[in-house]
């Protein structure tokens, strides 16, 4: 069923109250095909998952389609690994916990990342030393114009840092309906990134399992990140910038304590949160929005902010960081 002039406030984690020109939801490929067949072809389409990586700055002149495809099924299994085909509407963290509870490893470091499974390959989500592409096998996507179902391999998805072909060349052309991942039955535990190891020590566990790592990540994230149910936000608002050796050398001269992570390309990845905090924005409130007091990467809605207010705040922060450090931040959140 297609509805009109529907508020999207319940469907985005920033809690921004804007209206969609038309709205529908689907739980299967058949329902998606019906919605696409019955739509007004003059109205552009926007696919909405968990609403956790979007900033809505205006009423949307779009047909907004809410993805609610569920289900997790085993498609291939050996003694060492298991492949799972997951519905794109499944909540990402629910899938992580489903896997962790069974002792399967590969995605435990990405616990509590908000959003849906369908969004995970779009921007190659990652956290604490792990990226979605490390466990990705393939995905199925429905072509909006031809109404055909296509399969994409890892190579065809062209994954990069918080990037994929679906954010570039194929943007707005497909609806991802399922993603297949390969997990390990004898997991390789990764506790080297961030504060995971020290958190595990605080937890006082003797045997480190995927569940231990997942719990540690959840503890860390909950201590730093606000719950969108109580304080509107979209998680990390900015990407960690990757800069040349020359730019990093200049930065390091003035800030030798600047966190950095060498890349295979020879470039250096910087910590966006450190840059925002060092520029003096952490905990700063501007009108109805601001920068979270515990995590400078997170912009928050204190209750009545518009999307434009939050966008304007992010612009000022980007300009300030550029002027102080010579580094240009890029928004990770999709702006509409």
C-alpha positions, 0 to 999 in steps of 0.5 A: 500500500502506498501512503502520502505525506507521511512523517519520517520522524519515526524512521530516522535516528536523528528524529527529524520531522520531515514528510515524504511525498509518498511512502510504502514498505516491503517484506519480500521481493514480490512486495517490492516489485508490486510497489515499484510497478504501481508507483508514479514513475515521475517521482524519484525513489529513496530506499530507507533501511534503519534510518541510521545513516541519513540526515533529512534536511527538507520534506522529501519529494520522493517515494520513500520505500521502507525495507523490511525483508527479514530472514537468515538462512545457511547457504553453504557450510564446511567444517571450518566456515559457514555462509549465511544469506541475510535479509536486507531488512534485518537489523545489523546488530541482531545479525551480529548477535545471532552469529556470536551466540553460535560462536561464528566469527568475523563480525563481532568487532562490528557489534552495535553498529546501527542500521540494517544489513542492506546498508552494510555493503552500501558503505562497507561499514566497519569498526574496531579493526574490522570491515564488512568486506572482510566477510562479504561473499555476494549480494542480491539487488533488485534493479528499479527500472528493469525489475530484474534481480541481479547478483553482485560479487565482492569485486563488482561491489568495488568496496573502499573505505566507507564506499561501494559502487552503490554510492557511486556509479550505481547510486539509486539504481538498485534495492539490495534485498539480501547479503551473503556473508562467510563466517569462521567456526574457529574464529580469529580473535582481533583485540588489537584495535582501540580499547578492546584489550583493556576493556576485556581486562576490566571484564575479567574474563579468562577465555576470550571468545567472539562473545567476549569481544562483542561484549567488550565492543558493546561496553565501549560503544555504550560508554561513548555513544548516545542511544538514538532513542533518547538523543537523536544522532546517526553515529559517526557523522564524519569519515576518518580522513586519509591524507598524503604523507606530506600532509601528515608530516606537516600535521605531526610537526605541530601535533606529534600526538595525532593518532594515525594509521598507515595505509597500504597506499602509503597514505595515513588515515587520521582520526576525525574525532580527534581533529574535531575534539582538538578544534574545540568542538567536543561537547559544544552546543549550538541552538538545538543541536551540538557535538556529543560530550563523550564522542566528538564524531557524533552530532546530536539533536537535542530535541527540536533541531531541523536537519538544516541546523545539523547540516550547518553545524557540520559545515562550520566544523568542516571549515574550522578543522580545515583552517586549523589542520589543513585536513578536509573532513567528509560527511559519512552520513547521507544528506537529503 
